[in-house]
Amino acid sequence: MGKFSFENLWSEKSTDAPRKLVNHAEYDFAVAYPPPEGVPMDGLIDGLKTIVDAKSDEVARDMSYYPHVQGEESLRELTAEKIFVDRGIKTDKESIVLCNGSGEANGLIIQAIINPGDYVITEEYVYMGTTNQLNYFGANIVGTKIDDKGLIPEKLEETILNIKKKAGVTPKILYTIPEHQNPTGSILPKDRRIDIIDICKKYGIMILEDDCYVDNRFEGCPEPSFASLDDSGMIAYVGSFSKLIAPGLRMGYFTATDELIDRALSVKIGSGPNQFVAYAIDGFLRSNLNNQRNNYNKLLKDKKEAMEKALEETFDKSNAKWSSPSGGCYTWIEFTDGTNLSSIRDEVFSKGVGYLSGENFAPNGDGQNMARLCFAFESIEKNYDGIKLLGSILKDMKVI
Ligand SMILES: Cc1ncc(COP(=O)(O)O)c(C=O)c1O
């Protein structure tokens, strides 16, 4: 029998791109994972059991339904309490939407606002998961320059005015990761947040605040969230359990005005996220939030310090600089002499060290002399040894 031909059947959106499988280098600094040794498997199982034991009939009945479109009620309630206590955001369970990771939350808000051709401003450099989604939905992405404190209000206004001048339109969304920015690790100070709110309000631009890394702080205190600094409804606030507990749970959330929630849910296909996972997170976090945060943050601090020590011993500050973040999962390195880390990435990977070069995070296509190094995933020893190995590979290749 001949092979069936799909040639005239494929949709315009589908492509024959290879499956997105992740290959891991021996020293894998390319990933975006939290510390595996801190994933609280027993705690999650105990948490699940606590909830099931406490309300078994209710749980069995709710498990027989498809989940509420906003996700499991008790975890929504806990999330609302958490972001009030931690982030000063006044909300309630009716205004929390649990999602299949914060990636889905970002995607729903993007779809509620963006038509193909619309403009979105992001930090330059920025998390590619969101730029991928923006590209998929046809947005024009314009990066605005940041410094070691993140967005610069004056530059943001210049970027808005440039878009207005060149394209004759006003951008619709400012997408920002204000705490432990991915990839640069910057933290946006309160006064800049206030100025940015004023600028965005002036031009009618909404702010999509992605606070994915706020729990991963190992030094100092968080800056106030954008969402706590404004009560006009212009801010959609997105959070995640991926970096506080584990990405494998696939659970994130957002809160916004009722109007925006309705719009975002109007484009959602399918029911709310996994109910079983929601019980486990709820049962676990109700008694372990601070423990979990402290455990991860101790690991993150030690790991970052090991990587930083190796960077200092290996690279010359006259031609390279790197960030020293007080939280999050990444160090951002830049070869100020222009060394192209993008063109040698595959060879360095084959010799044992993985990183993501800067152009992956560049809305405008540059950044080849930069890279994101994740310190959260590998052990303390491997963070140190892997950077030393990276230095000797680059020396052997006569790149440094
Ligand atoms: C800034 C940022 N936002 C969102 C996500 C998506 O995370 P998740 O969908 O696992 O919550 C990530 C993942 O790395 C991220 O770095």
The ligand as an SDF file (V2000), in Angstrom:
LIG
                    3D

 16 16  0  0  0  0  0  0  0  0999 V2000
   10.5860   35.0990   32.5430 C   0  0  0  0  0  0  0  0  0  0  0  0
    9.8860   33.8100   32.3650 C   0  0  0  0  0  0  0  0  0  0  0  0
    8.5620   33.8130   32.2420 N   0  0  0  0  0  0  0  0  0  0  0  0
    7.8760   32.6730   32.0710 C   0  0  0  0  0  0  0  0  0  0  0  0
    8.5190   31.4580   32.0240 C   0  0  0  0  0  0  0  0  0  0  0  0
    7.6970   30.2310   31.8050 C   0  0  0  0  0  0  0  0  0  0  0  0
    7.6820   29.4650   32.9420 O   0  0  0  0  0  0  0  0  0  0  0  0
    6.5210   28.4290   33.2880 P   0  0  0  0  0  0  0  0  0  0  0  0
    5.6180   28.3320   32.0930 O   0  0  0  0  0  0  0  0  0  0  0  0
    7.2220   27.1660   33.5660 O   0  0  0  0  0  0  0  0  0  0  0  0
    5.8100   29.0090   34.4670 O   0  0  0  0  0  0  0  0  0  0  0  0
    9.9160   31.3910   32.1530 C   0  0  0  0  0  0  0  0  0  0  0  0
   10.6320   30.1150   32.1010 C   0  0  0  0  0  0  0  0  0  0  0  0
   11.8160   30.0090   32.1230 O   0  0  0  0  0  0  0  0  0  0  0  0
   10.6100   32.6140   32.3340 C   0  0  0  0  0  0  0  0  0  0  0  0
   11.9280   32.6440   32.4550 O   0  0  0  0  0  0  0  0  0  0  0  0
  1  2  1  0
  2  3  1  0
  2 15  2  0
  3  4  2  0
  4  5  1  0
  5  6  1  0
  5 12  2  0
  6  7  1  0
  7  8  1  0
  8  9  2  0
  8 10  1  0
  8 11  1  0
 12 13  1  0
 12 15  1  0
 13 14  2  0
 15 16  1  0
M  END
$$$$
